[in-house]
Amino acid sequence: MSSTVQQPAQKAPAEAPTIVHRRRRVEPIYWFFLFPAIAVFTLLITYPAIEGMTMSFTNSMGFGDFDWIGFRNYVALFRDENILSSYGFTFLFAFVTVILVNAIAFFLALGLTSKIKFTNPLRAIFVIPMVISAIIYSFVFKFLFNNSLTAFGQMIGSETLSTSLLANENWAWFAVVIVTVWGSVPSAMLIYIAGFMTVPGEVYEASSIDGTSPWQNLIHITLPLVAGYVGINMIIGFKNYLAVYDQIKGLTDGGPGTATRSVAFTIFKGFEGGDYAYQMANAAVFFIITIIIALLQLRFTRGGTSE
């Protein structure tokens, strides 16, 4: 007598729940604060930028009538030796300055976060340049370069220091670097201090048990953990140094000759001389180059921190 074994009935697969995406309601108060900011940004930044790029295709002097001349200003830029030399000076200046600022700020922050006495008073002293305008301390350094440093050079018999570095075509750019570094180190140092304070002390305690040296701690622990802060300082610093103007105006006024003319300084000088449309073309090219550099820096730093 055969018996039939009944198989348990299979349940029908449950239907996936339908997810309803509801659009979040924006409170009217957000628009109340957003519209004024957009209006001010558009009026003071977006509109002048668009108008300036439009004027770069004309022969406008900044006032009066003008004619459309197409890409003549842009073609002339790449044939102008003064423009090309200003780009060379700007990029050399920005590269050297960002390296020196970050190296000095890094080790100052490292010392000010170590177990030494009077760290708070020392931090206060080192951030003093942040509260002084760049144009003001540039005039102070100009006096030092022209008087105090030359007197010291004559006393020690140095031919280079006996005359002002600001009047030397080979060294004037480095004098601008020195002054910019002096004024830029404090802000970069504060960012590094914030980075060092995020590193857990237990990491160093564990490494001390393994017998690592301070140099090994710096290379294998501190630097990797604060790499993001290094990237921030590099990006912000390089962007600021590309637009250097105040230090040059206060120290050399672009001299001797055109040895220390940055791109920003050249653009403003052109506005004063009636080359409005020509320098607007220069500003447009410089803006595009700056954006490309910023994107490359972001890509590099993100790639370095994600690994």
Helices and strands as residue ranges (DSSP letters): H 28-41, I 42-46, H 47-55, H 72-77, H 81-112, H 119-126, G 128-131, H 134-143, I 144-148, H 149-156, H 159-162, G 165-167, H 172-196, H 201-209, H 214-217, I 218-222, H 223-225, H 227-242, H 246-251, H 263-272, H 276-306
